[in-house]
């Protein structure tokens, strides 16, 4: 027989207070890691000069990071699955800090590539464990709000982290930007290791005592992973070409583009804020409605980009991007069992990064900067597929009465 899906573990149920301090600490760590991931994009001219390379070379510093995450996240998550999750999260963040300090000191481009690979390994492991660790700190009734708070760090990194790093590079040096991130990450790692509670997974059952057959949560986990891949593909197929979309297809004056992108990011923060309560009260319906709304937004951007509806679509797009990850993470942690929870988190990280890598290429293939509405049409179709996969995952994951 197969094991049934299990509710979120109640290791925090005997302490029902919302652990806001611990969650803010993890959210800040998420902010730092996501900022470092895309930081070369904001430091491009300074790094081109400092490392004696070209813009493509600096772009590859982002690509090699994503590829490293794709290749190493799941194996490392499995390797560390039985360790104290606090130690894994803090240790990964400490390695991340050392790697970024090494990037700040890199004497050559080749050395910078090597340090980015190490940082990508640490980033992948940290992201594979941070949602699982945060889940173990939360009572089930707080899961949605807690995960929304942790993942908000990634949204804030897009709004504030990259601009702050760019400003540091302009005022001082690109090396100072990486050094500052390394210092902050090291402080966070120490605090996590010293102050946050231990969370050791349940001991593995002896082979004779293990339930026979596959874990019942594996199929919905795979469906959610596929949904993340297709969702990321759709997001980055269009977002990569958002400036030509606004300036060419929508006819927005160039001076207004930064304001619209800021509004897009602000809508994303609103999505994160709303996702927490939604995930605690109506997790399944909320995720389905959010994805359906995003399909509609991409439809407007495809068929009516040159009308005032473009502002509504842009706000809806940003809102959906902010709400998607906490809503899906909450559902995934509720569906996964203790045996599959780390694998589920790591698998989502991997597939989302695959979507990040492939999305811009597919967007360019169908039109890219020259015909951005073709990319939005592709994105709308991709999100529709993601919606269908989520529905299938929810139906399969919550089919049993004890799920």
C-alpha positions in Angstrom: 0.0 0.0 0.0 1.1 3.6 -0.4 1.4 6.1 2.4 -1.1 8.8 2.5 -0.3 12.5 2.3 0.1 14.1 5.7 -0.7 17.5 7.1 2.0 19.9 7.9 3.9 18.6 10.9 2.8 20.1 14.2 6.2 20.5 15.7 5.3 24.2 16.4 1.7 23.4 17.4 2.5 23.5 21.1 3.8 27.1 20.7 1.1 28.7 18.6 2.6 32.2 18.7 3.5 33.5 15.3 7.4 33.4 15.2 7.7 36.8 13.5 11.4 37.3 14.6 12.6 34.0 13.1 10.6 34.5 10.0 11.9 38.0 9.4 15.4 36.7 9.8 14.8 34.0 7.2 13.1 36.5 4.9 16.1 38.8 5.2 18.4 35.9 4.2 16.1 35.2 1.2 16.5 38.9 0.3 20.3 38.6 0.4 20.5 35.5 -1.6 18.1 36.6 -4.4 19.9 40.0 -4.6 23.3 38.2 -5.1 21.8 36.0 -7.8 21.0 38.9 -10.1 23.5 41.4 -8.9 25.8 41.2 -12.0 23.0 42.6 -14.1 23.0 45.8 -12.1 26.8 46.0 -12.0 27.4 45.3 -15.7 29.6 48.2 -16.8 31.6 48.2 -13.6 32.2 44.4 -13.8 33.1 44.5 -17.5 35.8 47.0 -16.7 37.0 45.4 -13.4 37.2 41.8 -14.7 38.3 42.8 -18.3 35.5 40.9 -19.9 32.5 41.8 -22.1 28.7 42.2 -21.3 28.1 38.6 -22.4 30.7 37.4 -19.9 29.0 39.2 -17.1 25.7 37.8 -18.2 27.2 34.3 -18.0 27.9 34.9 -14.3 24.1 34.8 -13.8 23.6 31.8 -16.2 26.3 29.7 -14.5 24.6 30.4 -11.2 21.2 29.2 -12.4 22.8 26.1 -14.0 24.6 25.3 -10.8 21.3 25.5 -8.8 19.6 23.2 -11.4 22.3 20.6 -11.2 23.1 20.5 -7.5 19.9 21.4 -5.5 18.2 18.1 -5.4 21.3 15.9 -4.7 22.4 18.2 -1.9 18.9 18.3 -0.4 18.7 14.5 -0.4 22.2 14.3 1.1 21.4 16.7 4.0 17.7 15.5 4.5 18.4 14.0 7.9 20.4 16.8 9.3 19.1 19.6 11.6 17.5 22.0 9.2 18.8 25.0 11.2 22.3 23.8 10.7 21.8 23.2 7.0 20.2 26.7 6.4 22.8 28.5 8.5 25.7 26.4 7.1 24.6 27.1 3.5 24.3 30.8 4.2 27.8 30.8 5.7 29.3 29.2 2.6 27.3 31.6 0.5 28.9 34.5 2.4 32.4 33.2 1.9 31.8 32.6 -1.8 30.5 36.2 -2.3 33.5 37.6 -0.4 35.7 35.6 -2.8 33.8 37.1 -5.7 34.5 40.6 -4.3 38.2 39.7 -4.2 38.3 37.8 -7.5 41.5 38.9 -9.4 40.3 37.5 -12.8 37.1 36.7 -14.6 37.8 33.0 -14.3 38.1 33.3 -10.6 34.8 35.1 -10.5 33.1 32.3 -12.4 34.5 29.8 -9.9 33.2 31.7 -6.9 29.8 32.2 -8.5 29.6 28.4 -8.9 30.3 27.9 -5.2 27.7 30.6 -4.3 25.2 28.9 -6.6 25.6 25.6 -4.8 25.0 27.3 -1.4 22.1 29.3 -2.8 20.4 26.1 -4.2 20.8 24.3 -0.9 19.6 27.2 1.1 16.5 27.6 -1.0 15.8 23.9 -0.9 15.7 24.0 2.9 14.4 27.4 3.9 10.8 26.8 3.1 10.9 23.4 4.9 12.6 24.9 7.9 10.1 27.8 8.1 7.3 25.3 7.8 8.6 23.4 10.8 8.5 26.6 12.9 4.9 27.3 12.2 1.6 26.0 13.5 -0.6 24.8 10.7 -3.0 27.7 11.0 -0.1 30.1 10.4 1.5 28.4 7.5 0.3 30.7 4.7 1.2 33.9 6.5 4.5 32.5 7.6 5.6 31.4 4.2 4.4 34.6 2.6 6.6 36.5 5.0 9.7 34.4 4.2 9.2 34.5 0.4 8.6 38.3 0.6 12.3 38.7 0.9 12.7 37.6 -2.8 10.2 40.2 -4.0 11.8 43.0 -1.9 15.2 42.0 -3.4 13.8 42.7 -6.9 12.5 46.1 -5.8 15.3 47.3 -3.5 18.2 44.8 -3.4 19.4 45.2 -7.0 19.1 49.0 -7.0 20.9 49.3 -3.7 23.8 47.1 -5.0 24.0 49.2 -8.1 24.2 52.4 -6.0 27.0 50.9 -3.9 28.9 50.0 -7.1 28.5 53.6 -8.5 29.6 55.2 -5.3 32.4 52.8 -4.3 33.0 49.7 -6.4 31.3 46.6 -7.7 33.5 44.7 -5.3 32.1 46.6 -2.3 28.6 45.5 -3.4 29.5 41.8 -3.2 31.5 42.4 0.0 28.5 44.1 1.7 26.3 41.1 0.8 28.9 38.7 2.1 29.1 40.5 5.4 25.4 40.6 5.9 25.0 37.0 4.9 27.7 35.9 7.4 26.0 37.8 10.2 22.6 36.2 9.3 24.2 32.8 9.3 25.7 33.2 12.8 22.4 34.4 14.2 20.5 31.6 12.6 22.9 29.0 14.0 22.9 30.5 17.5 19.4 31.9 18.1 16.9 29.9 16.0 15.5 26.6 17.2 16.8 23.2 16.2 14.6 21.2 13.8 15.7 17.6 13.3 13.6 15.5 11.0 12.1 12.3 12.3 14.5 9.3 12.2 14.2 7.3 9.0 12.3 4.1 9.4 14.1 0.7 9.2 13.6 -0.9 5.8 11.3 -3.5 7.2 9.1 -0.9 8.8 8.8 1.4 5.8 5.4 1.5 4.0 5.4 -0.3 0.8 5.0 1.4 -2.5 5.6 5.0 -3.5 4.7 7.9 -1.3 1.3 9.2 -2.2 2.5 12.8 -2.3 5.0 12.2 -5.1 2.5 12.6 -8.0 1.2 16.0 -6.8 4.7 17.1 -6.0 5.8 16.3 -9.6 2.7 18.1 -10.9 3.5 21.2 -8.8 7.2 21.1 -10.0 6.0 21.0 -13.6 3.6 23.9 -12.9 6.5 25.9 -11.5 8.6 25.2 -14.6 5.9 26.3 -17.0 5.0 29.3 -14.8 8.6 30.5 -14.7 8.9 30.0 -18.5 5.9 32.1 -19.1 7.0 34.8 -16.7 10.5 35.3 -18.2 9.5 34.8 -21.8 7.7 38.2 -21.4 9.5 40.0 -18.5 12.8 39.8 -20.3 11.3 42.0 -23.0 9.1 44.2 -20.8 10.7 47.5 -21.9 9.9 47.0 -25.7 6.5 45.7 -24.7 5.7 48.9 -22.9 7.6 51.3 -25.2 6.7 49.7 -28.6 3.6 47.6 -28.2 1.9 49.8 -25.6 3.3 53.1 -26.7 4.2 54.2 -23.2 6.6 57.2 -23.1 10.1 56.2 -22.1 10.1 58.5 -19.1 7.0 56.6 -17.7 8.6 53.1 -17.9 10.5 53.2 -14.6 7.3 54.4 -12.8 5.3 51.6 -14.4 7.9 49.0 -13.4 7.9 50.4 -9.9 4.1 50.0 -9.9 4.5 46.5 -11.1 6.9 45.7 -8.2 4.5 47.4 -5.7 1.7 45.2 -7.0 4.0 42.2 -6.4 4.4 43.2 -2.8 0.7 43.6 -2.5 0.3 40.1 -3.8 2.7 38.7 -1.2 0.8 40.5 1.5 -2.5 39.2 0.4 -1.2 35.7 -0.3 -0.6 34.9 3.4 -4.2 35.2 4.6 -5.5 33.6 1.4 -3.2 30.6 1.9 -4.4 30.1 5.4 -8.1 30.3 4.5 -8.7 29.5 0.8 -5.4 28.1 -0.5 -6.7 26.0 -3.4 -9.2 28.4 -4.8 -6.9 31.4 -4.4 -4.1 29.8 -6.4 -6.5 28.8 -9.2 -8.0 32.3 -9.3 -4.6 34.0 -9.3 -3.4 31.9 -12.2 -6.6 32.5 -14.1 -6.2 36.3 -13.6 -2.6 36.1 -14.9 -3.8 34.3 -18.0 -6.3 37.2 -18.5 -3.6 39.8 -17.9 -1.3 38.2 -20.6 -4.4 38.1 -22.9 -4.8 41.9 -22.5 -1.1 42.5 -23.1 -1.4 40.5 -26.3 -4.6 41.8 -27.7 -5.0 45.3 -26.2 -1.5 46.5 -25.2 -2.1 49.9 -26.8 -5.2 50.6 -24.7 -5.6 51.9 -21.1 -6.2 48.3 -20.1 -2.5 47.8 -20.2 -2.2 49.5 -16.8 -4.7 47.1 -15.3 -2.9 44.1 -16.9 0.5 45.2 -15.6 -0.8 45.6 -12.1 -2.6 42.2 -12.3 0.6 40.6 -13.6 2.7 42.0 -10.7 0.1 41.0 -8.2 0.0 37.4 -9.5 3.8 37.1 -9.5 3.9 38.2 -5.9 1.1 35.9 -4.8 2.0 32.7 -6.7 5.1 31.5 -4.8 3.7 31.7 -1.3 0.4 30.2 -2.3 2.0 27.3 -4.1 4.6 26.8 -1.3 1.8 26.6 1.3 -0.1 24.0 -0.7 3.0 22.0 -1.4 4.0 21.9 2.2 0.5 20.8 3.2 0.4 18.0 0.6 4.0 16.7 1.0 4.8 14.2 3.7 7.8 14.4 6.1 9.6 12.0 3.8 9.1 14.2 0.7 9.0 17.7 2.0 12.6 18.6 1.4 12.5 16.9 -2.0 9.4 18.9 -2.9 11.0 22.2 -2.0 14.3 21.4 -3.8 12.4 20.2 -6.9 10.4 23.4 -7.2 13.6 25.4 -6.9 15.2 23.4 -9.7 12.2 23.5 -12.1 11.7 27.2 -11.5 15.3 27.9 -12.4 15.0 25.8 -15.6 12.0 28.0 -16.5 14.2 31.1 -15.8 16.9 29.7 -18.1 14.6 28.7 -21.0 11.9 31.4 -20.8 14.0 34.3 -22.3 15.2 32.1 -25.2 11.6 31.0 -26.1 10.4 34.6 -25.8 13.1 35.6 -28.3 12.3 32.7 -30.5 8.7 33.8 -31.0 9.4 37.5 -31.4 11.3 39.0 -28.4 12.0 42.7 -28.5 10.8 43.0 -32.1 7.4 41.5 -31.5 6.8 41.4 -27.8 3.1 40.6 -28.0 4.0 37.3 -29.5 5.9 36.6 -26.3 2.9 37.6 -24.2 0.8 35.2 -26.1 3.3 32.4 -25.4 3.3 33.4 -21.7 -0.5 33.3 -21.5 -0.5 29.8 -22.9 2.2 28.7 -20.6 0.4 30.1 -17.5 -2.8 28.3 -18.7 -0.8 25.0 -18.8 0.5 25.8 -15.3 -3.1 26.4 -14.1 -4.2 23.0 -15.4 -1.2 21.3 -13.7 -2.0 23.0 -10.4 -5.6 21.9 -10.6 -4.5 18.3 -11.3 -2.0 18.5 -8.4 -4.6 19.9 -6.0 -7.2 17.2 -7.0 -4.6 14.4 -6.6 -3.1 15.8 -3.4 -6.3 16.4 -1.5 -8.2 13.4 -2.8 -7.8 11.4 0.4 -9.8 12.5 3.5 -6.7 12.5 5.7 -4.8 14.8 3.4 
